[in-house]
Amino acid sequence: MMLSCFRVRILVISLAFFCAGMVKASPSSPRARSRQAEFPAVDIPSRLNPYPDKPRVTFSSSGTFKLTVFSDLHYGENPWDDWGPEQDVNSTRLMRNVLATEKPDYVVLNGDLITGEDTFRENSTTLIDRIVAPLNEAKIPFSSTQGNHDNEPNITHLEEIRREQRDSYLSYTRTVPSGIGGEGGEGTYWVPVYEKATDLTPALILWFFDSRGGWSPGSTSVPLPDWVDASVAGWIEQETAAMEAGWDSVEKRQRGALAFVHIPPHAIENVQKTLNSTIDPGLNADDLSQGSTQATTDPASVGNDQPFWDALNANIKNLHAVISGHDHGDEWCAREPTKDVIFCFGKHSGYGGYSSPGWGHGVRNIVFSSADPAIGLETWILLEDGQTRARVTLDGNYGQ
């Protein structure tokens, strides 16, 4: 009993100091003391506070939350000639311009940060330094997923994540517990977003899934599975159960969710076949076929992403959309009918990687006008030259 009381006492003190820090008042100030007195004692498992040493990610003071998604940056292409480094310069310019004009609350780097097959072992991870530099300059928090080109003989997902964490205090990217994610799939995690920094529980959960692919490291490199490992399905069930048990015992509220994964789930291949360009606007120049969606590089693997897809849709409540990259010529959103979930492609952002005249380079913007998950979000494609296209509102009526 004494141990239990001591634990509660320490928890109350820790929360009080955290709250004081969030309002930028010293512990001895009247404002800080009043906050400490008002903040209730709660017991939330530490696993539901995955960033104890970082500021909480929150909605803006106006009650909105804006994300900017950079997909397929493909740094490090053709380092042996002038063309390759020039593309990296162009990609950095795009990032700086977009961040300056859009001023997002949060940024997502949605896979294929590096063209790993072109890099050299001795300096592959230094490309991460250049990718996160514009984010550090703009002081914007961010997360990343990794793509198939981020797993190559000279680079791995885990190495990129560790470099990113070393480079930037603003990075919220982390790794999944040992035994989850399969070989080359360490980058699965979630980030809580609070309506206000002093709230007891989050209003929105950003989910990030590692779809692997590419090649294993070293001289005996072999292909890696190109799907979210089946072990992630059980992890999703455990995490969502812990969220409900821990947060709902403190505060009953509905939370929204948004998911990011580099390679689109295989179910999206059929969605393209019935795409309505009027309802689902946006570039549709990449035909989804072998290698375009999860578990399709090897035809014998088809269906291996189903455990992930089933668990995602069965357990994550109020899922606004699933966002992928990978297919540079696609930028549309559509409803996937078997799960009744909205899927969107991002926008090819980097000047590296394959492209075609007229496709352009840019980002996908996503804006939550409210923390209420019943209210839809607005999203559109923004090109570097300022042109916008494919603006839609993703809500319960979209694609019905």
C-alpha positions, 0 to 999 in steps of 0.5 A: 500500500505504501509503495502504491501511494508513493507511486501516485505521489510521484506521478502527481508531482511529475504531471504538475511539473510537466503542465507547468513546463507546457505553459512556459512558467517557472515552477515558483510562479503563481501561474505555475502553482495554479496549473499544478493545483488544477491538474488532476492526478491520473494514472496512465501507463507509460506506454501511452506516453511514448515521448516523455522528453518531447513537447506534446504535438498539438492542434494550433491555437485556432483549433486546426491541425495542418499536416504536409506530406512529402513523399518519395524524396529519393535523395542520393540518386546518381552521386557519380555525376552532376545530375544526381546532386542537382536533384537533391538541391532541387528537392531541398529547395522545394522543401524549404519553399513549401515549409515557408509558405504552408507553415504546417503544424506537422510534417510527414516524410512518407517513404523512399527518403533515399535511393539506397541502391545508388548510395555508398556504404560509407556515407548513406546515412549522411543524406538524412542530415540533408533531408531533415535540415529544412525541418530543423531550420523551420522548427517543425515537428515531423515523423517518417516512414521508410520505403523499399528504396530505403532498404538496400545493401548500403542502407537500412530502415533502422540506420535511417531512423537512428540517424534521424533521431540523432539529427533532430530533436523534432523527430517523433519517428521511433521503432517498434518493439523487438519481434514486431515488424519482420526483417527490415520493418522496424519503423512502425509506431504511433504519435499522439496529437492533443487538442491542447497541451494540457489535455489528459488524452489525445484527440488524434492518433497518427499511425505509421507502418513499415511496408519494408521491401527492397533488399537486405544489407551486406554483400549477400543481400536478398530481397525483403518482403514488400508488405507490412509484416503479419506480426504488426496485426497483433501489435495493432490489437494490443496498442488499441486495447491499451489505449482504450483501457488506459485513456478511456478510464481517465477521459471518455472521448472519441479520437480520430486517426490517420495512417501512413504506409509507403507501399499501398495495401494490395486492396487498392489495386482494385480501387483504381479499376473503378476510379471516377475522375470526377469524384476522385480527382488527381493525377492517375498516371501509374497503373497499379500492377506487379510491384505497385502495391504490397505483396505483389513483387513476387506473385506468390506473395499476394495476400500476405498484407491481409492480416495488417489490412484487416487489423488496421480497419478492425481496430483503429476507430475513426480512421479518416484515411490511409496515405501512401506514396510509392507510385509517383504518377498517382495522387488521387483519393478514393474509398476502398469498398471492402473496408469502407475506408478512404485511401489517398496517394501522396504526391511525388516530392523529390526530384530524384526517382522516376517521373514524367513531363506534366507530373510535377513535384509537390506535396499533399496537404491535410487540414483538420478544421476541428479535433472532432473526429466526426468532422471531415478533413480537407486535403489537396495537392500543392505543386512547387509552383503554387498550383493546387489540384485534387482538393477534396473533403474526406468525410462520411459522404466521400466516395459513397 
